[in-house]
Amino acid sequence: MVFRMTDVANIENPREYTSHELEDLRHLLLAGSQAERDPRRDHFYNLEGGKSAYYIHISPITGRVMLLAKWTRQPSDCYAVAEHFVA
């Protein structure tokens, strides 16, 4: 599903990611990005950006976004290339 917000005023940052990382997330939320709902937790989502992926929580009460994790995405072909290295 494509996830898009019309207004992202405040992103909570309990793990103290850099302001650049927060701005990247803000841009993804405003522009629209691929998102997957966490099937085990309500209001938690995985968002995919160009080179990064984010795990966020959106409060159903306030609408505030909390950035819980960020990681670098691997290109999909990296697994095919690495396949011959596996014993």
C-alpha positions as CSV (number, residue, x, y, z in Angstrom):
1,M,0.0,0.0,0.0
2,V,1.1,3.6,-0.5
3,F,1.2,5.6,2.7
4,R,0.8,9.4,2.5
5,M,0.2,12.0,5.1
6,T,-1.0,15.5,4.4
7,D,0.6,17.1,7.4
8,V,3.6,15.8,9.5
9,A,4.2,18.5,12.0
10,N,6.3,16.6,14.5
11,I,8.2,13.3,14.4
12,E,9.2,11.9,17.8
13,N,12.7,10.7,17.8
14,P,13.4,8.6,21.0
15,R,16.5,6.9,19.5
16,E,18.0,10.3,18.5
17,Y,18.4,9.8,14.7
18,T,20.0,12.7,12.9
19,S,18.0,15.6,11.6
20,H,18.8,14.5,8.1
21,E,17.2,11.1,8.7
22,L,14.1,12.8,10.2
23,E,13.8,15.1,7.1
24,D,14.1,12.0,4.8
25,L,11.3,10.4,6.7
26,R,9.2,13.5,6.7
27,H,9.7,13.8,2.9
28,L,8.6,10.1,2.5
29,L,5.5,10.7,4.5
30,L,4.4,13.8,2.7
31,A,5.3,12.5,-0.8
32,G,3.9,9.1,-0.4
33,S,5.9,5.9,-0.1
34,Q,5.4,2.1,0.0
35,A,4.3,1.0,3.4
36,E,3.4,-2.3,5.0
37,R,1.3,-2.5,8.2
38,D,2.9,-4.6,11.0
39,P,0.5,-7.6,11.2
40,R,1.3,-8.1,14.9
41,R,0.9,-4.5,16.1
42,D,-1.8,-1.9,15.4
43,H,-0.6,1.5,14.2
44,F,2.9,0.3,13.4
45,Y,4.3,0.4,9.8
46,N,7.4,-0.3,7.7
47,L,8.1,2.4,5.2
48,E,10.4,2.0,2.3
49,G,12.3,4.9,0.8
50,G,15.0,5.0,-1.9
51,K,18.0,3.6,0.1
52,S,16.4,3.4,3.6
53,A,13.6,1.7,5.4
54,Y,11.8,3.0,8.5
55,Y,9.8,1.4,11.3
56,I,7.3,3.9,12.7
57,H,4.3,4.1,15.0
58,I,1.4,6.5,14.4
59,S,-0.6,7.5,17.5
60,P,-4.3,6.9,16.8
61,I,-5.0,9.7,19.4
62,T,-2.6,12.5,18.4
63,G,-1.6,11.4,14.9
64,R,2.1,11.9,15.9
65,V,4.7,9.8,14.2
66,M,7.4,8.1,16.3
67,L,10.5,6.9,14.4
68,L,11.5,3.6,16.1
69,A,14.1,2.2,13.7
70,K,15.9,3.0,10.4
71,W,18.1,0.8,8.3
72,T,19.8,0.8,4.9
73,R,17.8,-1.3,2.4
74,Q,19.7,-3.9,0.4
75,P,19.2,-4.0,-3.4
76,S,17.0,-6.9,-4.3
77,D,19.7,-8.3,-6.6
78,C,22.2,-8.5,-3.8
79,Y,20.8,-11.8,-2.7
80,A,21.1,-13.3,-6.1
81,V,24.7,-12.2,-6.4
82,A,25.6,-13.5,-2.9
83,E,23.8,-16.8,-3.5
84,H,27.0,-18.5,-4.9
85,F,28.9,-17.5,-1.7
86,V,26.6,-19.6,0.6
87,A,27.9,-23.0,1.5
